[in-house]
Amino acid sequence: MDKPIIGGIQQIGIGNPNTYEAWDWYRKAFRIDVPIFDEAATAALMLPYTGGEPRDRHAVLAMSRQGGGGIEIWQYTNRTPVKANFELSIGDLGIFAAKVKSRDVMQTHAHLIKHKLDVISEPQKRTDKQHHFYVKDPYGNVIDVVPSKHWFTKKSPSTGGIYGCTIGVSNMQASIDFYKTILGYDTILFDESGVFPDFSELPKGDEVYRRVLLTHSAPRRGPFSEWIGHSEIELVQALERSPRKIFENRFWGDIGFIHLCFDIQGMTEMKERCESEGHSFTVDSSDSFDMGEAAGHFSYIEDPDGTLIEFVEAHKIPILKKLGWYLDLRKRDPSKPLPKWMLKALGLNRRKD
């Protein structure tokens, strides 16, 4: 069996000043309402990115019953999270926007307008002629609502979970190579340079950019692959200015998109792959970490511009917490998807209004 096995984007980390307030917004906007864990603890292993000190935090990992990746809503509890002291612009280095998938972009746009959320653009066509639009969460984080044909279920609402993200880069070819060789994004859906009308409502959106949309030709495998599965990564390079680092002079966990996390099986093999490509682990839990309701092994690497990529090899997850039903994934074939009925059972834990 070839390892590592990449199951897809498990979640995107979102630093914010109020975990439950933020989660309420994402539940209202996109129905990302199935909690995987909800835990307060100390982040003791992220010292390279937290000023060299362990930091107390509260985090909630929530998923969508429709499929796609989740959101890890992350809040410092022993310091005030810091917002960037400059306006973040498209092309700045790091994760500029999270992508949420929609079955019907126009319907999702109307839903967000109806609920008076901060929709910042009308649906417009991107380079591949697909409609999408941008909305901001209460803390200024940009969400790109994009179309998708990949769904776990076909029930309402029209949205699912995280489908990818937009990442600012300084050297397009180096970044394409990174996301291809390490994470399997080997298919270029478009590669264009110019001024893009659908960027017009974004800060500095009237400038010239190179824009590349990546996806993967091979289906994702692993326990959660049918739930989180398919995804895309959009790389954007500013061609008229020197971009700033989104987390310049700030900590991981401060306000913004703090990392992109992939569900994997085979951490040892992933470590070897990353080292062979010159991107050694900068953080490694080395064993099973315990999140109270879930457990596993996690690690981090940096992309060529320092954007944090997390890997999580899940060991234990709650299926039905009320009945004390937890699944030990170490006793299963790591390449085999979990049964759909079991994944759907996770939805019974959803938080309702």
HELIX and SHEET records of a PDB file:
HELIX    1   1 THR A   19  PHE A   30  1                                  12    
HELIX    2   2 LEU A   47  TYR A   49  5                                   3    
HELIX    3   3 VAL A  105  LYS A  114  1                                  10    
HELIX    4   4 MET A  172  THR A  181  1                                  10    
HELIX    5   5 PRO A  197  PHE A  199  5                                   3    
HELIX    6   6 SER A  225  ILE A  228  1                                   4    
HELIX    7   7 MET A  267  SER A  276  1                                  10    
HELIX    8   8 LYS A  321  LEU A  323  5                                   3    
HELIX    9   9 LEU A  329  LYS A  331  5                                   3    
HELIX   10  10 LYS A  340  LEU A  346  1                                   7    
HELIX   11  11 GLY A  347  ASN A  349  5                                   3    
SHEET    1   A 8 VAL A  34  ALA A  43  0                                        
SHEET    2   A 8 ARG A  55  MET A  63 -1                                        
SHEET    3   A 8 GLY A  70  TYR A  76 -1                                        
SHEET    4   A 8 ILE A   5  GLY A  15  1                                        
SHEET    5   A 8 GLY A 256  GLN A 265 -1                                        
SHEET    6   A 8 LEU A 308  LEU A 320  1                                        
SHEET    7   A 8 ALA A 295  GLU A 302 -1                                        
SHEET    8   A 8 VAL A 283  ASP A 284 -1                                        
SHEET    1   B 7 VAL A  34  ALA A  43  0                                        
SHEET    2   B 7 ARG A  55  MET A  63 -1                                        
SHEET    3   B 7 GLY A  70  TYR A  76 -1                                        
SHEET    4   B 7 ILE A   5  GLY A  15  1                                        
SHEET    5   B 7 GLY A 256  GLN A 265 -1                                        
SHEET    6   B 7 LEU A 308  LEU A 320  1                                        
SHEET    7   B 7 TRP A 325  ASP A 328 -1                                        
SHEET    1   C 8 VAL A  34  ALA A  43  0                                        
SHEET    2   C 8 ARG A  55  MET A  63 -1                                        
SHEET    3   C 8 GLY A  70  TYR A  76 -1                                        
SHEET    4   C 8 ILE A   5  GLY A  15  1                                        
SHEET    5   C 8 GLY A 256  GLN A 265 -1                                        
SHEET    6   C 8 LEU A 308  LEU A 320  1                                        
SHEET    7   C 8 ALA A 295  GLU A 302 -1                                        
SHEET    8   C 8 PHE A 289  ASP A 290 -1                                        
SHEET    1   D 8 ASP A 118  VAL A 119  0                                        
SHEET    2   D 8 HIS A 131  LYS A 136 -1                                        
SHEET    3   D 8 VAL A 142  PRO A 147 -1                                        
SHEET    4   D 8 GLY A  94  SER A 102  1                                        
SHEET    5   D 8 THR A 159  GLY A 168 -1                                        
SHEET    6   D 8 GLU A 232  ALA A 238  1                                        
SHEET    7   D 8 TYR A 209  THR A 215 -1                                        
SHEET    8   D 8 THR A 187  GLY A 194 -1                                        
SHEET    1   E 3 ASP A 118  VAL A 119  0                                        
SHEET    2   E 3 HIS A 131  LYS A 136 -1                                        
SHEET    3   E 3 GLN A 124  LYS A 125 -1                                        
END                                                                             
